[in-house]
């Protein structure tokens, strides 16, 4: 078909043909357009004639698209044009390594494109929603008139800290609507550790008396270096140690505490070092607080940091880390945010020139920037706040790999941290999400996590030879972060079922057909990650972190996930029912015995939420609601669960036929097999990893719950209708006559 001519009017003797392009007004009115500019209809109706062009969509191969992206990248590097955000997560290719922190940026680039030619998932045909945030809007706010800190307490929609409070309110309002004790006990900054310090700076240099000896100070520095690991690179070791020696050689002189930010950093090392090795049982103040208070009193009050900007960033970051550990989360967020602003003023979020600043300085800036990035990606979601750093503003690189295991682990931690913040900021952003959208996002998340799992598998296979004893604490922390991403990505499914079950309490169960199938394999994967989290943290290897809150937070998140799933789905046995609870409480008890008062507060919160969920499970059984199970019981079709569907949708609304997926075993040596019974999966459709691990590595990977094949299998299930995603079954012994072979959908 020839393109329409616009400049020349149509000939009077020429028969008009249907125009290839219609103007906006004709298209909206659904009338034939002459194709002229302006067209006949617009001239007659005295309308502004506009043509919208360039909206035609074309399909190109992924290889062609990658080639174009590579050409654009090379052109931008050659011309100095600012690179897009996906390129900031890439190692410097001048070293010959092209190991991206993620293959692309933002949502679409982070998760990767849908495979070309893959069929539309069956869930896309369903008019249903997932309650990613089943709590009522507007946001829950508690009056806090009896407290001195503030007049109200805001519970952030996706903060892990406020999740327990929201669940307690939701369960108590349903189970005990007349109870006056429905409000949870909330701990604000300073309520667990009421720590204060002098804000008024005395004239003259800071006090240098009552400090430990040089040998002990160096010992504490080594302790801090080990406990912070490679994720928090807040020191330039050689210069810091030489400055310690200079300080002790001239501590009586007036300039011994200069630069002032170094002295603050030194006091924070003493505070953290004492906190790491101390075991205070009945003390009011946290371990290391004596040096922390002195560091805060010595902190310069002027905003300008001058030539000491790097020291100021490192000192503020250490202050933020200590405050976060003692549950002063708001003050921690402020200090880390201050450090980030100084780093941005120094241009550390951009690619700094090595030929001007030197390779050592640029490497230090990169390490410091990405350490701040990890802190922000952890602290901000903890408070339920948007992240301070936007990926679109970052163009700096991570230090080259250079076959360095520490840099490889550091890179992986940055990417997994980014994935966690992406999950929190995407899945939990709205109250309800269409099931098709949720599964599509989850598919991309699992696909990316499978790539990370392959990296972990390769590093373990090459560097540790399948031995748990050889794995450093940085890799252990990376594996735990990995499982936290899985827990966060699959938790909305549990929250969605919880909301539906709560709405069923107290009224007849008449609308089972409005419950749709939820992907059972996704929930089972989340359960497995929660179990493995407790198993890894509870392992008696001496790596339990008793001061920094990361092991505590991961333990609590895993225990809460298993508490929720155990209340919704009938357990396979009474032993497995409470095994996770015993494991979680044993970890919390060990933290409490180490003097961690924050762990004591979390243990009380967990005990209360466990009691409410146990009562909820009893109410479900007493009122005759069918108990759900994740294990296969030989049902050809299962009860289909979900929420908020279009009642005009077709009757056959299950995702696929019933799957036979078992809940992963809590045993450390038992591999969680995804496909049992009916065996709908096609293993050949999943690409194997490049190098097969040794048998010892396979056993070790199973014990820590790392499996790229498992995630790729679930991706295949979501992408292809012929592979079962799994459904939530009802307990067969509670089915009525004839219900065991029919679908409730």
Residue pairs with C-beta under 8 A, 6 or more apart in sequence:
1 20
2 20
3 20
3 21
4 19
4 20
4 21
4 35
4 36
5 35
5 36
6 35
6 36
6 37
7 37
9 36
10 16
10 34
10 36
16 34
18 32
19 32
19 33
19 34
19 35
19 39
20 35
21 33
21 35
21 51
21 53
22 32
22 33
22 35
23 33
23 37
23 38
23 39
23 41
23 42
23 49
23 50
23 51
24 50
24 51
24 52
25 41
25 42
25 45
25 47
25 48
25 49
25 50
26 32
26 33
26 39
26 41
26 42
27 33
29 41
31 41
33 39
33 41
34 40
34 41
37 49
37 51
38 48
38 49
39 49
41 47
42 48
42 49
43 49
59 116
61 116
62 113
62 116
73 83
73 87
75 81
76 82
76 83
76 87
77 83
82 395
83 395
84 105
84 392
85 105
85 106
85 391
85 392
85 393
85 394
86 100
86 102
86 103
86 104
86 105
86 106
86 109
87 105
87 395
88 105
88 391
88 394
88 395
88 396
88 397
89 100
89 101
89 102
89 105
89 391
89 398
89 414
89 415
89 418
90 98
90 99
90 100
90 101
90 397
90 398
91 97
91 98
91 99
91 100
91 101
91 397
91 398
91 399
91 400
91 401
91 411
92 397
92 399
92 400
95 400
95 401
95 402
97 400
97 401
97 402
99 401
99 411
101 398
101 411
101 414
101 415
101 418
102 109
102 110
102 415
102 418
102 419
102 448
103 109
103 112
103 451
104 110
104 112
105 391
105 392
106 391
106 392
107 422
107 426
107 441
110 418
110 419
110 422
110 444
110 448
111 441
111 443
111 444
111 445
111 447
111 448
112 444
112 447
112 448
114 440
114 443
114 719
115 719
118 719
118 720
119 719
119 720
119 721
121 436
121 439
121 440
121 443
121 718
121 719
121 721
122 655
122 656
122 721
123 435
123 436
123 439
123 655
123 718
123 725
124 436
124 440
125 436
126 435
126 436
126 516
126 645
126 649
126 653
126 655
127 645
127 646
127 649
128 434
128 435
128 516
128 642
128 643
128 644
128 645
128 646
128 653
129 432
129 433
129 434
129 435
129 642
129 643
129 644
130 432
130 433
130 434
130 435
130 438
130 492
130 493
130 496
130 642
130 643
131 431
131 432
131 492
131 495
131 496
131 499
131 500
131 643
131 644
132 427
132 428
132 429
132 430
132 431
132 432
132 433
132 438
132 492
132 495
132 496
133 157
133 158
133 428
133 430
133 431
133 432
133 492
133 495
134 170
134 431
134 495
134 496
134 498
134 499
135 157
135 166
135 170
137 431
139 154
139 155
139 156
139 157
140 155
140 165
140 166
140 169
141 152
141 153
141 154
141 155
142 152
142 153
142 155
142 183
142 186
143 151
143 152
144 150
144 151
144 152
144 153
145 151
147 188
149 188
149 189
149 190
150 188
153 186
153 188
155 162
155 165
155 166
155 384
156 162
156 383
156 384
156 385
157 384
157 428
158 381
158 384
158 424
158 428
158 429
159 381
159 382
159 383
159 384
160 381
160 382
160 553
160 556
160 557
161 329
161 382
161 383
161 384
162 384
163 560
164 184
164 560
164 605
164 606
164 609
165 184
165 186
167 564
167 609
167 612
168 182
168 184
168 608
168 609
168 612
169 182
169 183
169 184
170 502
171 502
171 609
171 612
171 613
171 615
171 616
172 179
172 181
172 182
172 612
173 182
174 502
174 505
174 616
175 612
175 615
175 616
175 619
176 182
184 605
184 608
185 604
185 605
187 327
187 601
188 330
189 327
189 328
189 329
189 330
189 331
190 196
190 328
191 327
192 326
192 327
192 597
192 598
192 601
193 284
193 285
193 286
193 289
193 326
193 327
193 328
193 597
193 598
194 284
195 285
195 286
195 289
195 292
195 293
195 326
195 328
197 292
197 293
197 296
197 297
198 293
198 296
198 297
199 297
201 297
201 298
201 301
202 297
205 254
205 255
205 256
205 257
206 257
206 260
206 263
206 294
206 297
206 298
207 294
208 251
208 252
208 256
208 257
211 217
211 251
211 270
212 220
212 270
214 244
214 245
214 248
217 244
217 248
217 266
217 269
217 270
218 241
218 244
219 273
220 269
220 270
220 272
220 273
220 274
220 277
221 240
221 241
221 244
221 269
221 273
223 273
223 276
223 277
224 269
224 272
224 273
224 276
225 235
225 237
226 473
227 272
227 276
227 545
227 547
227 548
228 234
228 272
228 321
229 472
229 473
229 474
229 477
230 406
230 409
230 410
230 413
230 474
231 371
231 374
231 410
231 413
231 474
231 477
232 317
232 321
232 371
232 374
232 375
233 367
233 368
233 370
233 371
233 410
234 265
234 314
234 317
234 318
234 368
234 371
235 265
235 314
236 310
236 364
240 262
240 265
243 262
243 266
244 266
247 256
247 257
247 263
247 266
250 256
257 263
257 298
259 308
259 311
260 298
260 300
260 308
261 300
261 305
261 308
261 311
261 312
261 314
261 315
262 308
262 311
262 315
263 298
264 295
264 298
264 299
264 300
264 315
264 319
265 311
265 314
265 315
265 318
267 291
267 292
267 294
267 295
267 298
268 291
268 292
268 295
268 315
268 318
268 319
268 322
269 318
270 288
270 291
271 288
271 289
271 290
271 291
271 292
271 295
271 322
272 288
272 318
272 321
272 322
272 547
273 288
274 287
274 288
274 290
274 291
275 286
275 287
275 288
275 322
275 325
275 547
276 546
276 547
278 287
278 288
278 595
279 287
279 546
279 593
279 594
279 595
280 286
280 287
280 595
281 593
281 595
283 595
286 292
286 325
286 326
286 597
287 547
287 595
288 322
289 326
292 319
292 322
295 315
295 319
296 319
299 315
299 319
300 312
305 311
305 312
305 342
309 342
309 345
309 346
310 346
310 364
310 365
310 368
312 339
312 342
313 339
313 342
313 343
313 346
313 368
313 372
314 339
314 368
316 335
316 336
316 338
316 339
316 342
317 335
317 336
317 339
317 368
317 371
317 372
317 375
319 335
320 332
320 333
320 334
320 335
320 336
320 339
320 375
320 379
321 332
321 375
321 548
323 329
323 331
323 332
323 335
324 332
324 379
324 382
324 549
325 547
325 548
325 549
325 598
326 598
327 549
327 598
327 601
329 379
329 382
329 383
330 383
332 379
333 379
333 380
333 383
333 385
336 372
336 375
336 376
336 379
336 388
337 376
337 388
339 372
340 372
340 376
340 388
340 389
343 349
343 368
343 369
343 372
346 365
348 365
348 366
348 368
348 369
348 396
349 369
349 389
349 393
349 394
349 395
349 396
350 394
350 395
350 396
351 395
351 396
351 397
352 361
352 362
352 365
352 396
353 362
354 362
357 365
363 399
365 396
366 396
366 397
366 398
366 399
367 399
369 396
370 398
370 410
370 414
372 389
373 389
373 394
373 414
373 417
373 418
374 413
374 414
374 417
376 387
376 388
376 389
377 387
377 389
377 417
377 418
377 420
377 421
378 417
378 420
378 550
380 386
380 387
380 388
380 421
381 387
381 420
381 421
381 424
381 425
382 553
386 425
387 421
387 425
391 418
398 407
398 410
398 411
398 414
399 407
399 410
400 407
401 407
401 408
401 411
405 459
405 463
406 474
408 455
408 459
409 459
409 472
409 474
409 475
409 478
410 474
412 452
412 455
412 456
412 478
413 474
413 477
413 478
413 481
415 452
416 452
416 478
416 481
416 482
416 485
417 481
419 445
419 448
419 449
419 452
419 485
420 481
420 484
420 485
420 488
422 445
423 445
423 485
423 488
423 489
424 488
426 441
427 433
427 438
427 441
427 442
427 488
427 489
427 492
428 492
432 644
433 492
435 516
435 642
438 492
439 519
439 718
440 718
442 489
442 490
442 519
442 522
442 718
443 715
443 718
443 719
445 485
445 489
446 489
446 711
446 712
446 714
446 715
446 718
447 711
447 712
447 715
449 482
449 485
449 486
449 711
450 708
450 709
450 711
450 712
450 715
451 708
452 482
453 482
453 706
453 707
453 708
453 711
454 689
454 690
454 708
456 475
456 478
456 479
456 482
456 701
456 706
457 689
457 693
457 697
457 701
457 706
457 708
458 689
458 690
458 691
459 475
460 466
460 471
460 475
460 693
460 697
460 700
460 701
460 706
461 691
461 693
461 694
461 697
463 470
464 470
464 471
464 475
464 697
464 700
465 694
465 696
465 697
466 693
466 694
466 695
466 696
466 697
466 698
466 699
466 700
466 701
467 696
467 700
468 539
468 541
468 700
468 703
469 541
473 543
476 536
476 543
477 550
479 536
479 704
479 705
479 706
480 533
480 536
480 537
480 550
480 551
480 554
482 529
482 706
483 529
483 530
483 532
483 533
483 536
483 554
483 558
483 705
484 529
484 533
484 554
484 557
486 525
486 526
486 529
487 526
487 529
487 530
487 533
487 557
487 558
487 561
489 526
490 522
490 523
490 525
490 526
491 526
491 561
491 564
493 518
493 519
493 522
493 523
493 526
494 523
494 526
494 561
494 564
494 565
494 568
495 564
496 518
496 642
496 643
497 518
497 568
497 628
497 641
497 728
498 564
498 567
498 568
499 643
500 515
500 641
500 642
500 643
501 568
501 616
501 620
501 625
502 616
504 623
504 625
505 619
505 620
505 623
505 625
506 623
509 624
509 625
509 626
512 626
512 639
512 744
513 744
513 745
514 643
514 645
514 647
515 639
515 640
515 641
515 642
515 643
515 744
515 745
516 640
516 641
516 642
516 643
516 645
516 653
516 654
516 655
516 745
517 638
517 640
517 641
517 642
517 653
517 654
517 655
517 656
517 725
517 727
517 728
517 745
518 641
518 642
518 727
518 728
519 655
519 714
519 717
519 718
519 725
519 726
520 630
520 659
520 661
520 725
520 726
520 727
520 728
520 729
521 659
521 661
521 674
521 713
521 714
521 717
521 725
521 726
522 714
522 725
523 565
523 569
523 630
523 728
524 630
524 661
524 662
524 663
524 664
524 672
524 674
524 726
525 664
525 710
525 711
525 714
526 561
526 565
527 561
527 562
527 565
527 630
527 663
527 664
528 664
528 672
528 705
529 558
529 705
530 557
530 558
530 559
530 561
530 562
530 565
530 580
531 558
531 562
531 580
531 664
531 666
531 705
532 704
532 705
533 554
533 555
533 557
533 558
534 555
534 558
534 559
534 562
534 580
534 583
534 584
534 587
535 583
535 666
535 668
535 703
536 704
537 544
537 551
537 554
537 555
537 587
538 583
538 586
538 587
544 551
544 587
544 590
544 591
545 551
545 552
546 590
546 591
546 594
546 595
546 596
547 596
549 598
551 587
551 591
552 588
552 591
552 596
552 598
552 599
552 602
555 584
555 587
555 588
556 584
556 588
556 602
556 605
556 606
558 580
558 584
559 580
559 581
559 584
559 606
560 606
560 609
562 580
562 581
562 584
563 580
563 581
563 606
563 609
563 610
563 613
564 613
566 577
566 580
566 613
566 617
567 613
567 614
567 616
567 617
568 628
569 627
569 628
569 629
569 630
569 663
569 728
570 627
570 628
570 629
570 731
571 577
572 631
572 663
576 666
579 666
580 666
581 610
584 606
585 603
585 606
588 599
588 600
588 602
588 603
588 606
589 603
591 599
592 599
592 600
592 603
620 627
621 627
626 639
626 730
626 731
626 734
626 735
627 730
627 731
627 734
628 639
628 641
628 728
628 729
628 730
628 731
629 728
629 729
629 730
629 731
630 661
630 662
630 663
630 728
630 729
631 661
631 662
631 663
631 729
632 658
632 659
632 660
632 661
632 662
632 676
632 677
632 729
633 729
633 731
633 732
634 677
634 732
635 658
635 729
635 732
635 740
635 741
636 657
636 658
636 741
637 654
637 657
637 658
637 741
637 742
637 743
638 658
638 727
638 728
638 729
638 730
638 743
639 727
639 728
639 729
639 730
639 743
639 744
640 653
640 654
640 727
640 728
640 743
640 744
640 745
641 727
641 728
645 653
651 745
652 745
653 745
654 727
654 743
654 745
655 724
655 725
655 727
656 680
656 721
656 722
656 723
656 724
656 725
657 678
657 680
657 724
658 678
658 724
658 726
658 727
658 729
659 675
659 677
659 678
659 680
659 724
659 725
659 726
659 727
660 675
660 676
660 677
660 678
660 679
661 674
661 675
661 676
661 724
661 726
662 672
662 673
662 676
664 670
664 672
665 672
668 702
668 703
669 699
669 702
669 703
670 702
671 702
671 707
672 702
672 705
672 707
672 710
674 681
674 710
674 713
674 714
675 681
675 713
678 724
680 722
680 723
680 724
681 713
681 716
681 717
681 723
681 724
682 716
682 723
683 713
685 716
685 720
685 723
686 709
686 712
686 713
686 716
687 712
688 709
689 708
689 709
693 701
701 707
714 725
716 723
717 723
717 724
717 725
717 726
718 725
730 739
730 744
732 740
